[in-house]
Amino acid sequence: MTQTSARENLRRIQERIVLAAGRAGRKAEEITLIGVSKTHPAGAIREAFEAGVRHFGENRVQEWEGKRAGTEGLAATWHLIGHLQSNKAARAARLFHSVDSVDDLGLAQRLDRARAEAGITGKLRVLIEVRVAREETKSGVEVGGLPVLAEEVSELTKLELAGLMCIPPLLENAERVRPYFRRLRGLRDDLVKRLGLALPVLSMGMSHDFEVAIEEGATEVRVGTALFGQRGIQAASQ
């Protein structure tokens, strides 16, 4: 990806965000773009940063460890968006500014404990990933278990529960994905009323469907292919 293409791709994405936000009566400034940099080299991340991207999403702890050195000095926010195994929680707690895929209490407790043991000041932002569709290949807490998990995570002193995330089915017609985005927003709204939590973040929408997600209330969209181009390795949360 050349610097020119990075800027051009970002410009096109930003135009799409502006139009989608306008249709929903929202401001484009309300939506954070997360550049999904998994499987892309550090050089591509630098080019996207120089083009104006400030948030990046990685899928695996080990992959991010391998390319961190190439991004040294970038004042970016690093998100872990892929499924996190419990045995990598301690590393993730030190490497990322946000873990957007918490799906059980044990994992949250490990992150909380790791932050405390590392003596890191400030809380680690986390999102709870919700399984909004019954797909065996997708992770996330079941809808029925969400209220209890949200309450438990909110009580951990080293974590800041900021909202919810989902990865809906990959469907060609983005309109068919709309009900899943709407469901996540409804679940968030119910939690706010039920638990009295402030949960401002809804992370939903990818390269092919983020406009619909914005129309349904997304505050963060995770865009990989539209920004970086096709990946060499196919994976799920872009």
Beta strands, then each sheet from edge to edge (+ up, - down):
strand 1: 32-36
strand 2: 55-58
strand 3: 77-80
strand 4: 98-102
strand 5: 124-129
strand 6: 159-165
strand 7: 201-203
strand 8: 220-223
sheet 1: 7+ 6+ 5+ 4+ 3+ 2+ 1+ 8+
end
